[in-house]
Structures are given as structure tokens and as C-alpha cells.
Amino acid sequence: MIGALADGLFEAGTRCVEKPEIFPGRCGRDRVKTWFQHFALEAGMVAVDEEKWLGTRKNNPEIYGQLGSGEVGFPFRVEVDPVDRLLLAYFRGDPTYSGAELRVYRDSRGEEGAAVFLHKCDGTLEGYHTPGFYMAEKQQGFQRFFPRMKCHETDFSWRFLCDGSSLDAQFQLVDSSGTRIELEMTETTTPPDLKPLFLPFHAPAPAPSCFPILFLDKCRVLPVESGHLRILINGKERKGWELPLSKDRVYMGCYARKPALFSWNDESEGSLPFVGLMGLEGLGRGEETAALTYDLIGEEDHREIKGFRARRESHTLRFRFSPAIPDITCLREYAKVRGRFSVSLNEWPGLLAGEWDVQRTGKEIFLSFVPLHAWQPASGLKWVKTYRWLATVQPIERGIHLVETPRDRPEFLLSSRWERQ
């Protein structure tokens, strides 16, 4: 979630204020680069040149030991948080809390719910969501991703109006200890073009449940001059952090009205899905699963996955593989294939890239994906390299049928997880 991202932004921003010399320049204004300047995407800010990174690799036909069924095992999954608007603000002077985040969710029927994430001074998070909201079903996943996070279902008042020309947002709630927390963020001056912001972000868990990718398509940092930020905790006002941005000052907070939070390959164990030319689009049209479109190549006996797209409303996340992911269930004994992948988002290419390998030993097929490059500020730890996705595919004994299979194709069990090195 954006709170984990913001922790890094907060640290970078405070370092800029305390030690502006870490960003050398000709004058003080050039040296003091704020957190938002370093994270706003601009043309050319990519992790890799996709064409050079991927190259033109192709699979050797000798990797296969048997004919395929015309379909190919598809071990990937992408879920999308149905978040419609969000805001984040950091403040100072409170012994318990250091920041707050408000999210508004909208389902396919147009019904809305809200969630508030409170950032505590001890580094933990506490979440609150409106009754009946889908987040009640996601608590276990959130707590695995943020091990010390607590979630609560409660009634609280909120408002979030953002039409591109103004902002009027607020919430009021009572936390689990009886503390009353109120936040109000407004801006009435028509803002300039809202900027996009993209990052996979750090998770403080040794085995996160997925690899999260956050994109804020219409994002705005709140200026002190034209914006208003008010935080009350038990009736006592807390001051928002202020930072220099060019000639103006801004709050260490932002809001976005076109966000997308993708979760790549959540931890799972179940039947391996198969896709073919008759099903190039599908495999997930639920509230939380992105609609997928597949790019398959090869002859009918061995389809291979050149790439796929995951779509949610106006956002499209695209994966490309070189060489194509082979027909993994038809690999010969001890076959091993290595390749590269890249990820782009909407018109932004090469934002994430890495390497993968697939090998078969006995009846088991092993897959590994390691992100190596991600767009992120010039200064900072390349923590994206610490992620590794591991999966095992093995045949299911006949007589135990999970799904109908064409041409008597055997069924396979897929077990996958993420780990941190």
C-alpha cells in the first residue's frame, strides 16, 4: 500500500531538508530536492531499454520431450485493488501517530466504501474500514504483507471529492484505544496538470504475499499556499510536515484520483490454469482480478507465452518475456530455460525488469522470477532485487479432477510464493 511507499519518501524528504548537500547543485534551490520531485515520473525515467534488455531470444525445440495439447500452462496472476481515490498526509507532534491515509473504493456496481490507515510512530500500521467493505476479506493478506498490522471494522464519517479542479476530503474516526482522529485536506485553486507516480514498493515482511506495483495516474502534492491541511487528535491540532518545492512550500502529503494498485502473483496453491487460442482474453474478470490478454506464439503442439496484459479500467500493465515462457508441462527431463522479462504501464515502458528461469527435474517443474531493475530515485537502496518468486508445478494423479481438461490433458498443481533475500 502507499503507506509503505511513503515511508521511503518521508525518509528521503527529511534527509533533503536536514542535509541538502547530498544533492549537489549550483544553488540551494537546486540542491534541495524534495520527496515528490524525485518520485514524479517524467519522460525518459525508465529502468531499462526494453528492446535492448529483451533482445530476440528464442527457445530451442529440443527443450520439449512430448507434444502439447494446443494450450499452455499459465502460472501468472495479477490482482487489482479497486481503489478509486486516495490521499496521504504526514504530521508531527503526536506521540502515537505520524501519518494517515484515506482510501475510497468503488465496486462494479458503483457502491463506495472507505478505509483509513494510520501510521504509528513505532513503524506499525493500523487499519480501519467501513462495515461490509471488501477489505474485511483481505485482512489476512494485509497482515501477511505487514506482519504487525491490525485491521478493524468500524463506522466513521468521510468525504472525498476530487474532480481535477478542486479537492475536498476529510475523515473522522475513533481508534481502538478511544482516540478521536480528524483529518481535513482541501485545495480550491485549480492545480496544474496532475503528475503520474509509479513504484513497486518495499514491504517489511520476509515473505510478502505478492509483489505490489503502485501507480498514481493523477497525483498532486499539496501546496501550503493554496492547500489546507488540518489534523486534530483528541482535539489537539498537529502540524503537517512542510518541505520546500522550487519557490513554494508543500505539505508532505499527496492525493490522487486515478490510482491503481496491482498485485503480481499472489501466494497460491491450486490447479495450474491453461490458455489457448480459443481463450486469449479472460482468466479473471472479478472485482479484484485484472482482465488478462495473452500474447501466444508457436505451433499448436507447443504454445509459448510471449507476454500478457493485465487491464483495470484505464490502466494496462504489460509483461514481456524473452524468450517466450515455454510450454512448461511438456519440457523434457532436466531441460532448463533462462530468460528476461520487462514490465510497462500504460505509455511508460521499461519500468520494471528482471530475469527468470524454468527447469524440470523428474516430474516437477520449477520456476523462478527475480526483479533486478525498477524505476526509483537515483539515491537509495535497490531493494527491489531482494524479491524472488518461486513456483513448483507437478502433475496431479489421475482420478482427482479439479477442472475439465481437453484432449485428456493431465492436470497440474501450482504452488507459488514470494520470499525476500
Secondary structure, 3 states (H helix, E strand, C coil): CHHHHHHHHHHHHHHHHHCHHHCCCCCHHHHCCCHHHHHECCCCCCCCCHHHHHCCCCCCHHHECCCCCCEEECCCCEEEECEEEEEEEEEECCCCEEEEEEEEEECCCCCEEEEEEEEECCCCEEEEECCCCHHHHHHHHHHHHCCCCEEEECCCEEEEEECCCCEEEEEEEECCCCCEEEEEEEECCCCCCCEEEEEECCCCCCCCCCEEEEEEEEEEEEECCCEEEEEEECCEEEEECEEEECCEEEEEEEEECCEEEEEECCCEEEECCEEEHHHCEECCCCCCECEEEEEEECCCCCCEEEEEEEEECCEEEEEEEEEEECCHHHECCCCEEEEEEEEEECCEEEEEEEEEEEEEECCEEEEEEEEEEECCCCCCCCHHHHEEEEEEEEECCCCCCCCCCHHHCCCEEEEEEEEEC
